[in-house]
Every structure is written in structure tokens, then in C-alpha cells.
Amino acid sequence: MTLHGLAARLAALLRKQKFDTELDDEISAHLELAERDALASGLSPREARIAARKQFGSIEGMKEEHRDRRSVRWLENAWRDAGYGLASLGRDPGFAAVVVGVLALGIGANVAMFGLLDAVMLKPLPFGRPDRIVRIWEAPRPGVTNSTTAPDFLDWRRMATSFEALAAESPISMALTGAGEPVRLDGRAVTAEFFRVFDAGIQLGRTFQPRDVEPGQEAVVVLSNATWQTVFGADPSIVNRNIQLDGQPYQVIGVLRPGAFDRSEETRFWKPLVLKPGQYKRGMHWLMVHGRLQPNVTPLQARDEMRRIALALRDVTPAHKHTWLVEVVPLQTLLLGESLRRTMYLMFGAVVLVLLIASANIANLLLGKGAARRKEMAIRTALGASRVRLAAQLLTETLVLAVLGGAAGLMLASALVNAAAPFLAEMLPYTAELAVDYRALAFAGALVSLVALTIGGLPAMQISTANLGSSLQQASRGSSGRHHRIRRLIVVTEVGLSLVLVCGACLLFRSLLNLQAVETGVRIENVVTMSLNLPSQAYPTPAAAAMFYESLRDRLKSIPGVSQAALSTHLPLRWIGNGEAIELPGREEPVNVRFKRVDAGYLNAFSIPLLAGRGISEQDRYGSSRVIVINEALAARLADIAGIRNPVGLRVGLYCPVYGDKRSATEQVEIVGVIRNERVAAPGVPHPPIVYVPLSQVASEGVKLIVRADIDSASVIAGVREALRDVDPHLPIGDIATMREVRERTLAGTSRPAWLIGIFAGIAALLAAIGLYGVISQTVNQRRREIGIRIALGARASDVLGHVLKDASKLVLIGLVIGAVGASAVTRLAKALLFGVSPLDPVAFVVACAAMAFLGILAGLIPAGRAARLDPVVTLREEG
Amino acid sequence: MSKDKPEVPYGTLDLLILRTLETMGSLHGYALARRIEQVSGESLQLSQGSIYPALIRLQQEGWIDCTWGVSETNRKVKFYALTESGRKQVPVEIANWEKATALVARFLGATS
């Protein structure tokens, strides 16, 4: 057949009606002409008509051939079956609604989960050739990573040949003024190569060039697309304009394309990073380094080269760093992270189970429906329909259902993703954009076909194997036991599979309860937090900054409704990014510590108890004698490595960052107290050693405001804004959050999967219950006569109820046993997500079994109740 | 499907129709059937109806085209005529046929 012919045939499918009537017209015209000629040759009108018909041949046969010739026959049948399918669904809308609903749940959950998986793991990162981007860390110990120093970065850049480009960056935060309310923008100071490494594409203007990082030339910025949109109203003339950052003019040189950095609050703009001679210290780790690998260089080869370079630099490296290694980690690996990868697999596994259960449920419903249609099928067979033809029809009907279910599922998935996106954002890397796109659509299509083919085969098989003749005689008496056994088997499987999910969910929720109960070491009720950044122009000296802190804190305390106020560089429950080191007298190797600056109000505001010595007081101000307080973990470490039993009173050397500069200087400080550990990371992460330094003695540009309200924390925010305006009207407030939200963010990685899997488990349990209900209902229906006789013979309602319930319980029980065995094999996969719960936790298993059993009995109770209320007179009459 | 069909050698009806339309120009179905019977000297047992499936196929291949006209009994009927590509197809079909008969002839000659 030529292409032209094929196209015409496909077109003919749609114009069947027209072809048929035209053909009929042609036939009758033909017969008329033939008849006329026959009359002319002297035949009688009757004979002429017969002759014409005879010459023409079989009309119906010809029509059939005409249809075959002009069209694609199987397609035409399928089209008609789809019509039948829709019509038969229309006759039983309840059935259709249940099947489509169940499928929509299964497919919707899967497509939504696929969208998540796709965004996080499958789609390439939104940069040019993203597989070439790597992060380069210093590694004090295997598994522990650290930022690097300016001289090391410069040496790497000079010596390494594995990279097309190496870029260093450091976080910054600046106040944007002159455009309405002052706003604080977080961004990065980056070296000129940054956008060669992160090839994010440019929308307007240009990115950095080497001349931008020359001293004196650095007052330029590149904006992220989101910043351009939200802060500058997508102004197309922004390029080359000056904006005010920390009171200084900066020229906007470019705007990035939408995508890459738009979901990150931390990277809203970039400015050149100019390294100053004072920052060339091999002990000060403050730069994050990323590189773009040369083509053909693997991360492992690059790592080996970097380690060789580290060895070559040994002579200039401080002695305590001689054992340090260098790690080169692909960006993709870094963003995803091991725990998120596990979580993704686990959640996808859960959602696949839901789909399995949904499919089982639909197979079950279809089998039930098939039983009811045996008579119809038997009649059609008797009338000459081939079994293949009937099977094809049933398959098509299932496909119609699957397509409807898939379409509904797609809508559901889209709604789910939209609803879940903000809820999940915290646990996903900033590069992940959640959306139900064409890839999800293709996935949904594949799922629909898979489901239709697997479960559509079942009723079709029923047709082709069953003895239809006998069912014609028996149809009214109820169905054979064989496929009923299949249905019961399916229900048992469903109960088992759901139990696995419910067990998993119970474990995760128990783990979540444990997390909530974790001793965070801080009191967080009614606390609201904000962040501030002091522009160095307005506060050029640490003394000026210290004065600002003190006046701000005094002013905050006078706000009505505020019971406590404090300032610190890091919030409780948040990781302390600053790492410094202390030098112990008589010991060469420094001790690495986390460095947190707090004012006198901090320990009180969060009720962190003192274990020894004193806390930080208002007397520890700028210029007074230098003191620090340490946490339990550091005290334990000092005892461990240096045998210091009582650290209070000890004088140590402490690397302190220098105000307004990326430098640190060693200061002699006295340890004056030890406090109980406060949690600074997710549960499971051990407490790091921390030094608490008086904020006034080591001033910081960036600080967090912490305010505890008497009643409701939200009510004092306006007061805080006013207080700040009184002290300095030009400072913007950012990151307003209650401590509850902060805590939620820290726990997000573990709580989100628990909720999602909990929802999946709920759906699965519900589906299993529906399946059970369907099977028990059908059993009751088929045994109406028997039950009627029993009641007529004197069985009480409770007997009937018990009898039916016993049947249901048997199915549930077998399912539970199978499920429990399955769950105990599977739950250890979730081990990494569990906190303080064994994967075989008996409480979780018992609760899960009880919940499933309860749901199962409930599903059985409805048809059982119906059976108990049967009127024997009615049933016996209708069956007799 | 009609069982009294292959009076016309299989596959030749297309050629007969194309060839007839080539010589006669535009014809309606009955006239076409009659013409084929006449040319074959009434020796061909043609079920006249069988030309219609052949016609629709030729039409779908784009070799013939139809226009509406009025028959001798004053009814609306389709008149069929060759298209440009159909005209080119006639020699191809003839060549195919000759190739086939030559093959059969050679085969018969060789075995007899």
C-alpha cells in the first residue's frame, strides 16, 4: 500500500457513514441501469430485476469487501468497541466512577511522584553541561569536608590542569535601598570564572569578566532572574543602571536566564570577589570552590591531581593540615545527597505499591463485572461473535477505563504537585523544579497502557477459557468457584501489600514522634526571629556595631508584649557554618570548633542551662576582657584530647573573624563557662564542639534578632519593625520566622517523607478495604438464596452476620499474615529514615495490623449487615 | 465475503478498470462494468458489484478520481476517470502484468 493509500484509509475511518450511503446510492443506480437494459432486451420486469441482481453478485459480500478495502478494519473495530465501552460504562456509572477513581488515585500518585523523582534525580541540572561541574573540598578526615583558604584556591587555580575553570565564592548579604522599602538580599561574592563554571545562561547584559575583579572595578552586580522579576519588576532597562547596595552604587551588568538559581533564597545576586592581601592566610577557611572539569577528565582523576597539588604545597601548609585530603564531588551528587536519594527510592517504592493495589482492585472489580456479563457474552458467542473478537472488545473497554483513569490521574497529579511543592521545597535541592510536564505525561501514558494490558487481560481470559455454553444455562444461578477464588486471592494480596505500607508509615510516624520529643536543648515557644545586616559604610568599626547591638536590644526589650530579646549570629536548631579553631596552651594542633556569637540575652531567651562557671553577661562588652563560653561537647573534647577536666578559667588562643574583612586573627580568650548542648542540626547528627563568643567583642555584620513574646509571637513583629526604625531607619529586616518554623525546617528531611508515605499508606488501606467490600458484597449476593433459606429455617440475624464476617475476617487474617512477613522483610530499607525505632518495632507492627484488621472488619460489616436483613420470602421467591 | 468471485484472474480487475478508463475517459460504475464485459467478448464471468471495492481502492491510491453526474435513468451517480498519476500508473500495471505472464509462460514452457 502506498502512503497516499494509507492516509486515505485512515481518513475513511472518520467518514464511514458518508461512504456507506454513497455506496448504497451507487448500488441502486447500478441495479436500475442493469434492469433497464434487461427490460430492453425483452425480459419481463420481474425477470429483469432478478437478472440485474444476478449479474451484480452478492451485495452484502461486496459491501463488506468495500469496507475492508477502503479502511483499516481492526482500527474500525477498536473504534466501535471504544464506543461500546463508553456506552456500557454509561449504563453502570457507579462502577465506572469507582474504577476511574481508583485508577486516578493510583496513577495520579505515581505521576506526581515521578514528577518529583524527575525533578530531583533524572532531569539534568539547569546549567550547560552540568555533569562537568564539581565541588572541591578540603577534607580534614574522610567524610568531613571543609571550605578552603584564599592562598590554596589561588594555588589550585594556578596549578590544576583538570579544570576548564575554577571559581571561588563566599556568601554575602547586602541591603538594597532606594527602591521602596529597604530589602536585604543574600548573594555571593564570586571570582570572575564563576559563570564559566555555572553556565546558567544570560538573559540581559553580560556576566563577569576578568576586568571586573580588578581592585576598584568591583562595583558591579549580576542579578538572578527571580530577583530581576520580583525586586525590579522585570525592568528591561535595568542593565547599566546603578542600584544602591549597603548605601553604595553598584552597576547592574547582567540578568541570568530563568531557571538555575531562581528557587534559592541564598543566591539572589552576584558581585565580584576581590581577594585582598590580608586574606591570604592558610589557616582561614572561607571559600567555596567549584570547578568545571575538562572534557575527558573524571572527578576521580581530578581528585588525584588535587591531592598531588596538596602534597606539593605541603611546605607552605600549616602542620596540622598535613593529613588533610582534597575531595572532588560532582555537583549532582552533592545536591542530591545520599539520604534524599534513599528517601526518593523509598517513596517511589511506596507509590508503586499503591498502584499495584489499585490495579489489583480494578482487576477485582472487572472480574466481578465480567461474572455479571457472562450471560451477555454467552449470547453474543451463540450469535456468532468469535472469542477473539469478544476478548478484543473487553480489552478495549478496559483501555477506555484506563485512559479515563489516566486523564483523571494526570489532573490529580498536577493538583498534588502544586499543593506539595511548597511543602517539599525545604528538602529538595534548589535546582529542582517541580512540575507535571510532557515527561510526566509520557510516564502517565506508559502507566495507562501497562495497567490496561495487565488487568484488561483478565476479563478477556475469562471469556476465552470459560465454557460459555454452560454459563448460558447457569448464568442466573451464580458463577463458578474458580474465578471467585481468584478474586479472593487478589483481596488477600491487597490486604498484605497495604499492611506493608501501613507498617512502614507507622514506623515513620513513631520515628517522627521521637523526633518531636527530642531534647532540642532550647525553649522555642512564642519566639520569633529575624535577620539583619549592618552595612559596613554606616557601621565601619566593630565599636560602632557593638553600640548598635546594645541600643537595639534595649529598645527591643521596651516593646510591649516582649518578655525577652537577644541577638546572635546563628539561630538555635540551625547549623553553624562558621568553623574556626582554638589553640590550647602547649599543644600544637588546633581544635576545630563551630564559632557562634551571642549577646547576653541569648542563653536566657532559650533557657539553655549553665553547667559550670558563668554565662555571657552584659559586662562582656566591646573592649572588656575577652571571654568565651563553651558547650558540653567541646568540654568533653577538651577532656578527651588534652585531659582538661575543668576548662573554666583556661586561657586559649581563638581564631576570630575580623569585622568588615574576610580575615581572622588569633586572640587570647578566657573560658568562663560551660553550657548544656543546644541542638544545631537534625537529630542523629552529633553535637559539634561550639564556642560562644560575646557578640559585642567580635562584632558581625549579619545578626539574627530573637524576640520572645508574652503571648503570641506574631503580634510583636510590628513592634520590632518600629523599634528597628527608631534605631536605624535604613536597615531592612529579613527572614521573619517563628522558632517553630525554624525547627520544622531542620526536621523537614525526616518529617516530609513520613507524611507522604503516611498518605500513600492511607490510600492503600482504603483501596484494600474497597476491594474486600466488593468481594464480600458479591459473595453475599450470590448466596442470597442460601442465606434466605437459613433465615427461613430459623437462623438469627446475628448468626448470619457472624457467618459473613467470619468469611471476611478469614481473608483479612491471611492477608495480614502475608503482609506482616512481607513488611518485616521490607521495612529495613527504611532504616536510614528511622530515628530511635527499630525497623521491626513491635508497636508499629501491632498498630498497623490492628488498623488494617479494623478497616477490614468495617468493610465486611456493611455487606454482612445487608445479609442479616434479608427477607427470606423475597429472596426465595425471586430465585425460585 | 462473496464466494463466486475469482472469475476474473486475481489482481487483474484493477488493470482492466484502469485500461478501460484510459480508452473511454469518464464512465459511471455500470457503464464501466458493461464495457469490461463487452470488451472481453462476454466471455468473462464478472460479478458487476466487484468493481466497486476495486474502484474505492484505486481512488484511495490516487489513480482515479470521481465526479458526480446524472445517469441515463436520471439518478445522481459517480463518474470515474483517470487522474494524472493514474495515467502514469497504466503502463506500470501493464508492465507488471506482462512480467507476471511471461514468468508463468516460461515456467509452463520449461516443465512441459
Boltz contact constraints between the chains, C-beta under 6 A:
constraints:
  - contact:
      token1: [A, 2]
      token2: [B, 61]
      max_distance: 6.0
  - contact:
      token1: [A, 4]
      token2: [B, 62]
      max_distance: 6.0
  - contact:
      token1: [A, 5]
      token2: [B, 60]
      max_distance: 6.0
  - contact:
      token1: [A, 5]
      token2: [B, 61]
      max_distance: 6.0
  - contact:
      token1: [A, 8]
      token2: [B, 60]
      max_distance: 6.0
  - contact:
      token1: [A, 26]
      token2: [B, 29]
      max_distance: 6.0
  - contact:
      token1: [A, 29]
      token2: [B, 71]
      max_distance: 6.0
  - contact:
      token1: [A, 29]
      token2: [B, 75]
      max_distance: 6.0
  - contact:
      token1: [A, 29]
      token2: [B, 77]
      max_distance: 6.0
  - contact:
      token1: [A, 30]
      token2: [B, 29]
      max_distance: 6.0
  - contact:
      token1: [A, 30]
      token2: [B, 30]
      max_distance: 6.0
  - contact:
      token1: [A, 32]
      token2: [B, 73]
      max_distance: 6.0
  - contact:
      token1: [A, 33]
      token2: [B, 30]
      max_distance: 6.0
  - contact:
      token1: [A, 33]
      token2: [B, 73]
      max_distance: 6.0
  - contact:
      token1: [A, 55]
      token2: [B, 48]
      max_distance: 6.0
  - contact:
      token1: [A, 56]
      token2: [B, 48]
      max_distance: 6.0
  - contact:
      token1: [A, 56]
      token2: [B, 49]
      max_distance: 6.0
  - contact:
      token1: [A, 57]
      token2: [B, 2]
      max_distance: 6.0
  - contact:
      token1: [A, 57]
      token2: [B, 47]
      max_distance: 6.0
  - contact:
      token1: [A, 57]
      token2: [B, 49]
      max_distance: 6.0
  - contact:
      token1: [A, 58]
      token2: [B, 2]
      max_distance: 6.0
  - contact:
      token1: [A, 61]
      token2: [B, 1]
      max_distance: 6.0
  - contact:
      token1: [A, 61]
      token2: [B, 2]
      max_distance: 6.0
  - contact:
      token1: [A, 62]
      token2: [B, 49]
      max_distance: 6.0
  - contact:
      token1: [A, 64]
      token2: [B, 1]
      max_distance: 6.0
  - contact:
      token1: [A, 65]
      token2: [B, 53]
      max_distance: 6.0
  - contact:
      token1: [A, 66]
      token2: [B, 52]
      max_distance: 6.0
  - contact:
      token1: [A, 66]
      token2: [B, 53]
      max_distance: 6.0
  - contact:
      token1: [A, 66]
      token2: [B, 56]
      max_distance: 6.0
  - contact:
      token1: [A, 69]
      token2: [B, 53]
      max_distance: 6.0
  - contact:
      token1: [A, 69]
      token2: [B, 56]
      max_distance: 6.0
  - contact:
      token1: [A, 69]
      token2: [B, 57]
      max_distance: 6.0
  - contact:
      token1: [A, 70]
      token2: [B, 56]
      max_distance: 6.0
